Amino acid sequence: MLTTPPLKPLLELVARLEAEELRCALGGSGLLAALGLTETVHDWDLTVDASLERLVPLAGGWPFETAGSSGVHADAKLMFPAHSIEVIARFAFHGPRGVIRIPTVVAGHWRGVPLGSPEAWLAAYHLLERPAKRDLLLGYLRARGHDGAVVERLLAEPLPMDLAGMLASLRDPNPGGAVPPSSTT
């Protein structure tokens, strides 16, 4: 049975963002739940390719908190604790070779909410050092296919080599270079 925070405030916030022509996408455990990869969502994570200053006026009277870049995060957050919602402004991470931008890409819809890219969240979970969640998405993408444009966009970022290799392996229908068995009889 799926356990989530209330959906109504999330839908309301998505409507506010979309009314301002701001593309947003659900990620984190909400994305995993939408893809059938988990049954528990502790909070809603929305990404938006907009500045925190652009997002704060859209709080609409809801009490909120903000957070700036810290630790591995090179982004900012607008948080609504009462509704278990975090809006990640310009999703990005500090990496060993520079700032890695994770694009907000809408890959579908679930219960009226735009869904983020599994490829983007695979990268995010890798950078957050959450291998179990990363591997769920990697298995999902290998089983169902990937969005080549998103993979190429991510590969243009200054990714760590292990993450770049993982994403590049999605392009290769034959990872590891094994020769498929011959079908001659």
C-alpha positions as CSV (number, residue, x, y, z in Angstrom):
1,M,0.0,0.0,0.0
2,L,1.4,3.4,-1.0
3,T,2.0,5.9,1.8
4,T,2.5,9.5,0.9
5,P,2.0,13.0,2.4
6,P,-1.3,14.7,1.3
7,L,-1.4,15.1,-2.5
8,K,-3.7,18.2,-2.5
9,P,-1.1,20.8,-1.4
10,L,1.3,19.4,-4.0
11,L,-1.2,19.7,-6.8
12,E,-2.0,23.3,-5.6
13,L,1.7,24.2,-5.6
14,V,2.2,22.6,-9.1
15,A,-0.7,24.7,-10.3
16,R,0.9,27.9,-8.9
17,L,4.2,27.1,-10.6
18,E,2.6,26.2,-13.9
19,A,0.4,29.4,-13.8
20,E,3.7,31.3,-13.8
21,E,5.0,29.2,-16.7
22,L,7.5,27.5,-14.5
23,R,8.1,23.9,-15.5
24,C,8.4,21.7,-12.4
25,A,8.9,18.0,-12.0
26,L,8.4,15.5,-9.1
27,G,11.6,13.7,-8.1
28,G,12.9,11.8,-5.1
29,S,10.8,9.2,-3.4
30,G,7.7,10.6,-5.1
31,L,9.2,9.7,-8.5
32,L,10.2,6.2,-7.2
33,A,6.6,5.7,-6.0
34,A,5.2,6.8,-9.3
35,L,7.4,4.3,-11.1
36,G,6.3,1.5,-8.8
37,L,9.8,1.3,-7.1
38,T,8.8,2.2,-3.6
39,E,5.7,2.3,-1.4
40,T,6.7,5.1,1.0
41,V,7.0,8.8,0.2
42,H,8.2,10.9,3.2
43,D,8.1,14.2,1.4
44,W,7.5,15.6,-2.1
45,D,10.5,16.9,-4.0
46,L,9.9,19.2,-6.9
47,T,12.6,20.6,-9.1
48,V,12.3,23.9,-10.9
49,D,14.8,25.6,-13.2
50,A,14.2,29.0,-11.5
51,S,15.9,31.1,-8.8
52,L,14.8,31.0,-5.2
53,E,13.9,34.7,-5.5
54,R,11.5,33.8,-8.3
55,L,9.9,31.1,-6.3
56,V,9.4,32.7,-2.9
57,P,6.5,35.0,-4.0
58,L,4.6,31.8,-5.1
59,A,4.4,30.6,-1.5
60,G,0.8,32.0,-1.5
61,G,0.7,32.6,2.3
62,W,2.0,29.2,3.3
63,P,4.6,29.3,6.0
64,F,8.0,28.4,4.4
65,E,11.7,28.1,5.1
66,T,14.6,28.5,2.7
67,A,18.0,26.9,2.4
68,G,20.9,27.9,0.2
69,S,23.8,26.0,-1.2
70,S,25.5,23.8,1.4
71,G,27.6,20.6,1.5
72,V,27.2,18.7,-1.8
73,H,24.2,20.9,-2.8
74,A,24.9,23.8,-5.2
75,D,21.2,24.7,-5.4
76,A,18.6,26.3,-3.1
77,K,15.4,25.1,-1.5
78,L,12.0,26.5,-0.7
79,M,10.5,24.3,1.9
80,F,6.9,23.9,3.2
81,P,7.3,21.7,6.3
82,A,3.5,21.7,7.0
83,H,2.9,20.2,3.6
84,S,6.0,18.0,3.4
85,I,7.1,19.7,0.2
86,E,10.5,20.9,-0.9
87,V,11.0,22.9,-4.1
88,I,14.6,22.6,-5.3
89,A,15.6,25.7,-7.2
90,R,18.1,25.1,-10.0
91,F,18.9,21.5,-8.9
92,A,22.7,21.2,-8.8
93,F,25.6,19.6,-7.0
94,H,29.2,20.4,-6.3
95,G,31.3,17.7,-8.0
96,P,35.1,17.1,-8.2
97,R,35.2,18.7,-11.6
98,G,32.8,21.6,-11.0
99,V,29.1,22.3,-10.5
100,I,26.8,19.6,-12.0
101,R,23.4,20.9,-13.1
102,I,20.5,18.4,-13.0
103,P,17.9,19.6,-15.5
104,T,14.2,19.7,-14.8
105,V,12.8,17.4,-17.4
106,V,9.1,16.3,-17.4
107,A,9.1,12.6,-18.3
108,G,5.3,12.0,-17.8
109,H,2.5,12.6,-15.3
110,W,1.3,10.8,-12.2
111,R,-1.9,11.7,-10.4
112,G,-1.8,15.1,-12.1
113,V,1.8,15.8,-11.1
114,P,4.6,16.2,-13.7
115,L,7.2,13.5,-13.2
116,G,10.9,14.2,-13.3
117,S,13.4,12.3,-15.4
118,P,14.5,8.9,-14.0
119,E,17.9,9.6,-15.7
120,A,18.3,12.9,-13.8
121,W,17.4,11.4,-10.5
122,L,19.7,8.4,-11.1
123,A,22.5,11.0,-11.3
124,A,21.2,12.9,-8.3
125,Y,21.1,9.8,-6.1
126,H,24.6,8.9,-7.2
127,L,25.9,12.3,-6.2
128,L,23.9,12.1,-2.9
129,E,25.6,8.7,-2.3
130,R,22.3,6.9,-2.1
131,P,23.3,3.8,-4.1
132,A,20.1,1.8,-3.3
133,K,17.8,4.4,-4.8
134,R,20.2,5.0,-7.7
135,D,20.3,1.3,-8.5
136,L,16.5,1.1,-8.5
137,L,16.4,3.7,-11.2
138,L,19.3,2.1,-13.1
139,G,17.4,-1.2,-13.1
140,Y,14.2,0.6,-14.2
141,L,16.0,2.3,-17.1
142,R,17.7,-0.8,-18.2
143,A,14.4,-2.7,-18.2
144,R,12.3,0.0,-19.8
145,G,14.7,2.1,-21.8
146,H,16.0,5.6,-21.3
147,D,15.7,9.1,-22.8
148,G,18.8,9.5,-24.9
149,A,18.5,13.3,-24.9
150,V,18.5,13.5,-21.1
151,V,21.5,11.1,-20.9
152,E,23.4,13.3,-23.4
153,R,22.5,16.4,-21.5
154,L,23.8,14.9,-18.3
155,L,26.9,13.6,-19.9
156,A,27.7,17.2,-21.0
157,E,28.1,18.1,-17.3
158,P,31.4,17.7,-15.4
159,L,30.3,14.3,-13.9
160,P,32.5,12.0,-11.9
161,M,33.9,9.3,-14.2
162,D,32.0,6.5,-12.5
163,L,28.6,8.3,-13.0
164,A,29.5,9.2,-16.6
165,G,30.3,5.6,-17.2
166,M,27.0,4.4,-15.7
167,L,25.0,6.8,-17.8
168,A,27.0,6.0,-20.9
169,S,26.3,2.3,-20.3
170,L,22.6,3.1,-20.9
171,R,23.4,4.0,-24.5
172,D,25.2,0.7,-25.0
173,P,22.8,-2.2,-25.7
174,N,25.7,-4.5,-24.9
175,P,27.4,-3.3,-21.7
176,G,30.6,-5.0,-20.9
177,G,31.4,-5.7,-24.5
178,A,30.2,-9.3,-24.4
179,V,29.6,-10.8,-27.8
180,P,26.0,-12.1,-28.1
181,P,25.7,-15.8,-28.8
182,S,25.4,-16.7,-32.4
183,S,21.9,-17.7,-33.6
184,T,23.1,-19.9,-36.5
185,T,21.8,-23.5,-36.5
